[in-house]
Amino acid sequence: MNESGAPKPPRAFSWFPGHMRKALRRLEETLALADGVLMVLDARIPASSRQPELEELLRRKGKEALLVLNKADLAEKAQTDRWLAFLRQEGHRVAAMRAVTGRGPGPLENPLERLRQAVHAQRRKRGLLPRDPRLVVVGIPNVGKSSLLNRLAGASRAKTGAKPGVTRGNQWVAVPGKWQILDSPGILYPRIEGEEILTSLAATSCVSLDAIPLERAGGLLLERLIRLGHPPSGMQARDSEAGPEALLGEMACLKSFLLNGQEPDLPRTARWLLQAFARGELGAITLEAAP
């Protein structure tokens, strides 16, 4: 509460490195060439991995995106199914998949084939020869854009990594007879509004752990996992009234992450928890339920 008695607004975190601003400008220029847009989201955080500024850019350019709920193997299937139904009710085209495994477009095959036919029909009307549709892959950092490109390309042609900001420059990949694909750098929010969104992004490696209040994010994630009924091994499924820092201290003792053999090492514990969740080591868990 502030002095007037009104609730304090959620804390905002500025996060928009210069290379992301340049990437957004480059993407705006590139969209003029695109026939279709694949917007990759993390199936564990479908709400927080949607970037409002990016979606507004697509609206201005008249580009409808096919939403791809990636990393579906790390999310709860029932929750993913609810998200698919909700997003379709909103009028979106959407599919769920695990881009890092498998070959070919998988669940994207039908919408991509419809796009191909539409591009061919438009070009015939203008008296032009058919050509492969141009696809642009967009999304925030580390949701699996490059992995999706590699799967559609049939080879690992785009650099991938388990940390945000790996892809820095636009990379066109041509798959003759199918499509041309552009992988774009991840573009995060100009401002992250509130600790809940920050925790979601930190837990899925969409932001660098070195640029956030690490202990706070780790404690909030632990509190959230307990509340959702997914306590890490050794923690009790109970009301998380102890508070994020106390819970993190309890986990530090369980993991024997101690300083001088006595004091809980909270930064180490927070980093371990956030990274373990990001890698799926805590199981298939969805942090954000469908409305």
N, C-alpha and C positions, 0 to 999 in steps of 0.2 A: 504494500500500500504506500502511496506517496502522501505528502503533507495534506493534500486536499481530501484524503480518504479514498481516492479512486485507485483501482488495482494498477500495479505497474505493468506497462506494456511488455510483451515478451522481448527478451534480449535479442538484438540483431547482430549478425556477424558479417563484416564485409569480406567478400571473397571473390575477386574478379581480376586475376593476374592479367598483365598487359597482353600476353599472347592470346588470351581468350577473347579480348576485345577485337584484336586483329582477325582472329579466326571467325568471329561473328560477321565482320565486314566481308571477309573472303567468301563465306558461305552465302551471304546475301547476293553477291555477284554470281556465284555458281548456280543458285537456284533457278536462274533464268534458263539454264541449259537442261534442267532436270525434268524428266517425265513422271517420276515418282519419288517419294520420300519414305524411307524406313526410319521411324523414330524408335530407338531401343530404350526400354525401361528395365529396371531391375524388378523382377516379379516379387521380391520380398518387400519392396517399398514403392509400389506403383504410383502413389501420390507424390512423394518427395522426389522421385526421379523424373518427374515431368518438369521441364524448365519453361516457366511462363513467357519469358522474353523470346525464347526460341519458337514457342508456339505462336506468339504474336507475329513474329517475322514470317512464318509460314502462312498465316492468315492474310497478311499484307500482300504476299506474293501469289496468293490464290492457289497454294499447294496443300492438298489434303494428305496427311501422313497416315501410313499404315503403322499402327502401334504394335511393337514386338515385345511381349513380356519375356525377357530373357532370364536365364538362370532359374528356370522353372523347377529344376531338380532340387534347388536349395530352398524352395518355398513350399508351403503346405498346399497340396493339390486342391482341397476343398476351397481354400481362400482364393487360389488362382482362378478356379472356375467361377467364383462369385465376382471377381474383378473382371473377367471376360464378359460376363453377363451385364455387369454395370456399365462398362465402357461401351458395349454394343447398344445398350439402351440410350446412352448419350449420343449415339450416332456415329461412333468411331468404327473403323475397320481394325480388328485386333486379332493377334494370334499369340500363343505361348509356345516357347521352345527352349532347348538348351543348345545354344549356337556352337559351343566349344566341341561338341561331339556330333557324330552323324555326318551324312553327305547330302549334298543337294539342298534345295529350298525347304524340304519337309512341309510343314504346315503353311508355308508361304507360297507353295507351288500354284495353287488355284488363283489367288489374287494377282500374282505376278504374271500368270498366263493371260488373265483378263486385261492387265495393263498392256501386255505385248499386243494383243488384238486391237485394243483401243488406239495405240500408237500407229499401228499399220493402217487402220481405217482412216485416221486423221491425215496421214501422209498420202494415201490414195486419193482422198478428196482434193488435195492440193497438187496432184499430179506428180508426187515424189515417190521414189523407190522406198521400199520398207527398210528399216534399220533397227538394230537392237535398242530396246528402251534404255534410257539413262536413269540410274538409281542413285540417290544420295542417302548415305547412312548418317544419321544425326543422333545426338543425345548428350547427356552429361558424362563426365569422365568415368571410365572403368565399369560401364554397364555391359560391355561386350560388343561394342561396335566393330572393332577389328576382327574379333572372332566370327561375327556374322559375315563380314566381308570374305574372310578366308573360306568359310563353309560354302558361300555362294560361288566363290571363284574356284573351288575345288582344290586349292593349294594354299599353303601359308605364305601369302604374298604381302600381308600387312603386319607390321610389328605389333606385338601384343605384350601386355605386362600387367601384373597384379598391383599396380599403383596408378594413381590418377596422373594424366598429362603425358602418357607415353607417345601418343600420336600428336605430332606438332604441325605437320604439313599435309595438305591435301594430296591424296594418292588415287589416281584413276586406275582401275583394273578392268581390262576388257576380257570378256568371256565370249569369244565368237559364236554366233548362233543363239546366244541367250540374252546377255545384257552387258552394259558397261556400268561399273559401280564406282562411286566416289566415297572414300572413307574420310571423315572430317574430324578434327580435334574435338575433344569433349569441351562443352561450353556450360559452365556452372552458373549459378545465380549471381547477379551483382551483389545481392545481400541475402543472407540466410536468416529468415525471420523466425526466431525462437529456437530454444534448445531441443525441442522434440525433432524438428527437421534436421538440425545439426547432428543429433545422435543417429538418426536413420542414415544420413550420408556418411558419417564416420564409420558406422558398423558395416557398411558395404564397400568401404575403401574408395568412395567417391570424392572424398577430400583427404588431403594429407594430414596424418595424425600429428605432424610436427607444427601444424598451423592452427591448432584448436586447443581449448582447455581440456587436456587429455583426461585428467582424473574425473572431471565433471562428466564428460561424455561417457567414460567407462562406467561410472557409477549409475548414471541414468539408464544406460543400456541394461545393466544388471537388474536394476529395479523394474524395468519394463519386461524383461524376460520372466521374472518371478510373477509379475502381475498377469502375464499372458499364459502362465502355467507351464513355462519351459525353463525351469531353473537349471543352471549348469550342474553337472554331477557334483554331489556333495552338499549343494545348497538346498535348503528346505523350501518346498512349495508352500508359501505362507504369505500373510500380509507383509508388504515391504515398508512397514512404518518406521523402520530403523533409519531410513534416509540413505541416499546414494553413497555417501562417503563411508558410513558405518558398514554398509553391505559390501563395499569394495574391500574394506579392511578385513571383513570376515572371510572373503574369498582369498585374500592374500595369505591369510593364515592356513586356509585349506590347501593352497598350492605351495606352501612354504616359501612364498616370495617375501622374504624378511630382510631388513637392514640390520646388520650387526647381530643377526640371529634373534632379534626381538621385535623391532618396529616393522609394521606392515609396509611393504614397498608398493605404494599405491600407483605410481606411474607405470611400473613394470606390470602390475596386475591389470591395469586399464588397457595397456597396449596389447597384452596377451589376449584379453577377452575380446576386444574389438577385432583383432586379426583372426582369432579362432572363429568368430561368428562369420566374418567375411569369407573365410575359406570353407564354410559349411561344416566345420568340425563339431558344432553343437547340435547338429541335426537340421532337418528341413523346417524352417521357422519363417513365418510371415510377420513382419513387424507392424504392418499397416493393414487393417481390415477394410474390406470394401464397404462403402457407405450403405 
